[in-house]
Every structure is written in C-alpha cells, then in structure tokens.
Amino acid sequence: MTDFQMSLIAAGGVFVVGVITYNKWQEHKARKSVERAFASDHDDVLMRPDGTPAERSEPVLDIGATPSMGPVEPGFGTGAATGISASGGGSDAPAALEPIAPLPGTIPGTSADTPPAELAENLVDPLIDCMIPLALDGAARGDKILPALQKLRRVGNKPIHFIGLAVSGDWEPIVHGGVYTKLQAGVQMATRTTALNELEYSELVTRLRAVADEIGAEPEVPDMIEVMSEARTLHKFVAGHDAQLGVNLKSKGTPWAMSTLIGALESAGFDVGPSGRFAMPDGAGGVLFTLSTNVNMGADSTDRLTLLLDVPCVAPSRDGFGAMVKCAKDLMLRLDAAMVDDFEQPLLDSTLEEIAGQVKDFYTEMEAADIPAGSTRALRLFS
C-alpha cells in the first residue's frame, strides 16, 4: 500500500470521526433541550450560603459596553526574520476547589494588581484561542460550577481556560464568590510544538459536552474545519518565529572548576536552578536569558558556557540580546574566555551588530502580527 493510499485512509478516518461527533452532538442538543424544558432544580444564586434570601438586585448589563468575545481573524506576519537561527521548542492535574484561572501575577505578562477584566482577556484570547460560548440556564455561582470546570483543563498539550460574564457586566476568571450569567471556554490553538488537531478537537467537544451537562449549560461549538485552519495558521507563525540565540564562552586555558564557577555566575547576577541551568532575572519576575554549563550538576568542571536568549519571550524594551552580549563580555574578562559561535568561530563585534539588527526586524514582525515579543500572547504560545 502506497503512502498516498495510507494518507487517503487516514483522512477518511478523521472525516468519519468528525461526522459521527457532529451527529451525536446534534442529537444530544435536542435531548437536553427537552430535559431542560421540564427541569426545575436550578441553582438559586439569590440565596446566601446560610440559606437566607439575599436582597434582590436585578443586574443591569450594558450590552453595548460588553466586550465582544466572538472569533477574530488572526493577522499574522509574513514569516520568521531571516538570518536568525530558529529552533522548535496529557492528562489533567487533580481537581482542586481553587480558581481555575492562575492567581493574579502568575499569568505570564500580568501582575498582582492586574484587573480581573484584563486577566480574562489574557486567559481567553480570540487571537490564539478557539472560543466556545456556553449559555447558562440562569445565573450561576462560581462555587457551584468550579468543580465541573476543573475536570477540563487540557486537551493534548493545549491548555483550556474558562471565563465568565459577571453580573457587573465584566468578563473575569471564574472564582469562588462570583456570579456569572454567561461562560466562555477557550482552548489554545497552538503551542511551540503542535497545532490543535482534529482528534484533540473531537475530544474537546465530547468532554466539554459532559461538563456543560453538569453545570446546565449549552455550548456553541465552532465548525471544526474553520478551527483547524486557524490552528494551522497560528502554528505556522509560531514555528516561523521560534527563535533562540546563543552565545558561547570557551575557556582559553584549563577547564573551570564548578565550585569556583558557580560563585562567579552568582556574583554576575545569575539565579541558580536545580537542573544546573542559570537564569538572569529581568527585574520584573521574568527571565531575561539563561546560561548552561553544558555538563551535569555532578561534574567537577566545564570548559564551555552557553548563554541563550529566547527571543519571542523577551520584550524589545528589555534589550535581551544587548544585555546577553554585555554579560558575555564581562564573563570573558572574569573567566579568561573567548566568545565563539556553535562552530567554535570567534564572534566579532561586527557580527554581533548584524544580529542585533536582525533581532529588531524580528520584533517588528511580531508586533505587526499583534503578538509582541514578551507579551502575554507570546509567552503563552512560546512557553
């Protein structure tokens, strides 16, 4: 059997799975509509936790001011910056009764005082997430729906987040004590390694349907073909901008003793990681660039260090490449080393200046694609 025939059989299998999933979904929607028409055990969000009635206050939602959470066509650049070496970068965690969104300050690109509405925009983003609206039968408390939402955190290696339209009229992460009139689910359409595929999407629809049943919601599932097209487009952008720049330091004499070297690197400002990898902090809780000793932690010495900049993960304003080169030159003097490329050739200032210009072009491309380097979007995609 030829490769072409095998490809046709695989494509046919995916198509059949999609048709069956769609038909089952339509049948399920019809059945649930009938069930809900006769159901009456809705959660009363007007009751306090102790069972006493709360003061009734009808929420007034300014529809015109409500953020639009519908699909948005991505606008991507034309490809990776030329001349820059680029390299490519399961099961759900046990459910716990905690907010399913990361705490403020732990979401990449945010801080502890980031407003909930901004956190919601970062968690479910129409540019990088497949967004699935979930219509609720009525307003629901976060305490009631969190256990069910905890069951769906990831499909494949693609994270899934949920946000809710609070009675205040703002979208926010789902938290205890919140009351929500609508929900949005968002599955990230691409990671550094893969795009969301048909099998993952079919799994998402099936599992989301079970979650929706549990919380009394009705998902509005986007067309698979459109989602797959957007996912492939997004991953093409990610793969084309997965750039990492390295600078090597080679000992001019005997290898450096690790005991002495670690002290020197700590004095230079590096934080020591348990894996033997050192990180230069950016001053805002992030990493500017990293350093590897190229040996295991148990080694006694090394004669080569590698400084590495993850270009799309560092904002242009921080000048990660310039800071990395400056650090490398300081270490050259301190350790009596030579700065070389991966082929042991000396890195001249003229070469470094040329690369710096290419990095600026790279940042311009990412900015034009609405995925600025170092932004929450970039950190999510390239994490």
N, C-alpha and C positions, 0 to 999 in steps of 0.2 A: 504494500500500500504506500503510495507516494505521500510526501509532506503536504501537497496541495489537498489530497483527499482527506488526510487527517485534520487539516485546518477546517475543511468544509464540515466534517463531522462535529468538531468542537464548536464551531459557530452555530450549527444547527441545535446542538445540545443547550447552549446558552439561550437561544431564541425560545426553545420549548419551555425551559425553566421560567423565562420571563412571562410567557403567555399563561402558563399554569398559575404563577404567582398573581398575575393581574386578575384572572378569572376568580381565583379564590378570594382575592381582596374585594371584588365587587359583590360576590355572594355574601361575604362577611358583613359588608356595609349594610346591605339590605336587611340582614337578620338583626343586626344591632339596632337599626332604626326602629324596627317593630318592638324589640325588647324595651327600648328606652321610652317608647310611647306609652307603655303601661307600667313603667318603673316609677317608684315614688320615694325611694330611700336615698335622697340627695343629702349631701353634707350641708348643714346649716351653718354658714360662716358668720351668722349674726349672733351665735351663742358664744359666750365666754368659755374658757377652759373649765370653769367650775360649774357650767351648765346653766348659768343665769343669763337671761336675754341681754344682749348688748344694745346700746342706743342705736336705733336705726338711722342711717345716714346714706341716702342714695348717692352713689358716686356719679359725678358729672364728668364725662370724658369728652375732651375737646378733640373730635375726630380729625379736624384739620391740623392739629398740632401733634397728633400721634405719629411717631416715626414710622416710615414705610419700611416694612420688613420683607418685602417681596423680592423675588430674584432680580439680580442686577448683572448685566453682561460684563464680564471682565474685560478690561482694556490693557492688553499686555504689550510689552516692547517687542523689538524685532529679533532679539536673541542675546546671547552672552557677549560680554565685551571681549574683543579679540585680544590675544596676547597674554591673557591671564590664565594661568593653569587652573582648571576646574576639576574637582573630583566629587563623586557622589558620597553623599553622606551615608490579639491574644485573649488572652482571657481577661475578663473584667476583674477589678480589685474587689475584695469582700465589701459588701454593702455596709455602710455605717450611717447612722442618723445624723449626718452633718450636711451643711450646704453642699450641693453637687458642684457648685462653682468654686474655684480656688478662692481662698480668702484674699481680700484686697491687699495688694502689694506682692502677692505670689504669682499673679498673672503676668507673663512677660510684657514689659513695657509699661506697667502700671505701678502705682504707689499706694500706700496705705490710705491716702486721702482721695483716691480716685472716686468720683461719684458713681453710684450704682448704675445709672443710665449709661455711662461711658464703659463701665465694666461689661454691661450687657452687649454693647456694640462690639467689644473685643472678643467676647465669647462666641457669639453667633453673628458671623460677618458674611454678608451676601456676596462678597468678592471671592472668598475662599471656602465657604461652607455651602453645602446643599441644605437649604432651609425648608423645613416641613412644618406648616402651621398645624396647630392642634386646637380645635374648637371644643370648649368645655360645655357641659350641660348647664352649668351655673358656676358662680364664683367659687373658688376652692382655696383652702388654706395650704400653705407650704408644708405644714406639719403632716398633712394627710397624703400629699402626693409625692413627697420626697422619697419614702421607702420604695415606691414603684419606679421612680425615675432613676434611682441608684442602680437598678438592675441593668440599665443600658448605658454604659459609659464608653464603650469602644466597639468597633467592628473592624476585624483585621487589626491593622495598626493605625486606624483612623479614629481620633477622639470624637466623642459626641457630647455636646453641651445642650442644656435647656435654659431658656429664659422665660419670664412671664410678664404679662401686662398687668401691672399693679393697679389697684383701684385709684391710685393717684393719677393714673394716665401715663406713667413712665414704664418702659421695659426695664427689667432688672433681673439679676441672678435669682434663682429660686432659693429662698431661705426660710427658716422657721419664723413664724410670726407674720409672714407675708400673706396677702390675699390677692389672688390672680383671677382675671376674667378670660384670659387667653394664654396659650403657651406657644413657644416656638422651639423646635428641635433643630439642631444644626450639626451635620456630620462633615468633618473636614474632607475636602475632595482630593487632596494630595498631600503627601509627605515628601521628605527628602528622597525616599526610596521608591515609592509606588504611587499610582493614581488609584482612586476608588474604582473598583471593577464591578462587573455585573453580578458576580456571586456575592460579593460583600453587600451590594445594594439590596439584593433579594433577601439576604439575611437581615439587613436593617429593617426592611419593610415588615418582615414576619415578626421580629422581636418588638418593633415599635407598636404593632397592632396589639400584641399581648399587653404591653404597658398601657396603651390607650384604653383597652378594656377595663383594666384595673382602676384607672382614675376617672373613667367616664368621659372620655374624650374621643374626638373623631379626627384622625389625621387627614390632611390633604396632600397626598403623595405626588410629587412631580413625576413627569414622564421619564422613564429610565433612559431612553435614547438621548434626550437632551442633557440629562445629568452626566452621562458617560462622556459626551462630547465636551462639556465644560471641564470635567475632571481631567481629561487627557490634555486639554489646552493648558490648564493650570500646571499640570505636572511637567509639560514641555518647558514652560517658563522656569519652573524650579530647577529642572535638570540643566537648563542652559545658563543658570546663574548660581550654581552651586560651586562657588569659587573659594579656594583656600590658598593662601600664600605662605610659603615657608622660607625661613632664613636659617642657615646652618652655621654653627660655630665649631671649628675644628682646632683641637689643641695643636700648638706648634711644637710642643715637646712631649713629655710623658703624660699619660692619661691623668685626669683629675681624680683625686680621692673623693669618694662620695661624701664622706663626713665633712670635708672642707668645702666641697661644692655646695652642699645644701645650705650651709651657713651663708655663703656668698650670695646665693639666689634669694634667700630670705632678706638679706640686707639690701638687695636691689628692689625689694618690694613684692616679690612673688609670695603667694599663699601656697603652702604645700598640701597636695591632695593625697589621699590614702593609696592611690594607684601609682604614685610616683610621678604624677603629672602636676606641673606647677601652673598656677593661673595668676595673671596680672589683673587685679581688680580695676574697674573703670571709675570707681569713686561713687557709683550710684547703685551698688548691689549687683552689678553685672560683671562680665569678664571682657577685658579688652583684647588680650591674646593669651596664648598658653605656651608652655615650654615643656619639652620632653627630654629626658636624659638618654633616651634610646636604649636603656637597659632596665632589667627588673630591679625592684626595690632592694633585693638581697645582694645585688652586685657591689663589689668593693670600689670600682672605678668606672669611668667612661671617658672617651676622648672626643665625643661629639654631642652637641646640644642642638635641638631644633626648636626654633620659635615659630609659632603657627597662628596666622590670623584667619578667622572665619569671616570672610569679607561681608556677606549679606547680613550677618548678625551684629555688626558694629555700625553705629550711626556715623555718617560723614563728619559731623561736628566733633567727634572724638578723635579723628585722625588716627585710626588704629594702625595703619601702615607706617605713618611717620613715627608714632610712639614705639612701635616694634623695632624699627631700624635704629632709632636712638638708643633703645635699651641694648640692642645687639652690639652697637659700637662701644657702649660703656663696658659691657662684659668682655669685649675684645681686649680692652686695656687691662681690666682687672684680672682676667684669666690667661692672658698671653695667648690669644686665639686668633684665627683667621676666619673671615666671613666668606662662606662659599655657598654655591648652589648645590642641587642634588647630584651634580656630576663632578663635584669637587673643584669646580672652576671658581676663581675669585669673583665676588660680587662688587663691581666697581660703582662709584657714585653715579656715573652716567647711566648705568643700567638701572639703578635704584630710582633715579629720577624719571626714567622712561616708564617704569612700572607704576610709579605714583600717578603719572598722567593717565594710565590705563585704568587705575582704580577710580579716578574721578569720572571717567567715561562710564564705568560700570555703575557707579552710584547714580549718574544721570539717567541711565536706562531703568533702574529700579524705581526711581522717583516718577518717571514718566508712566510706569505701569501701575502706579498707585500702591506699590509695595515698597516703600522706602527702606533702605538698609537700616537695621536696628529697630524698626518699628515692631509693634505687637504682631502685625501680619507676617512680617519677615521672620520673627522669632518663632512663631507657631509653625510656619512652613519649613524652616531650616533647623528646627530643634532635633 
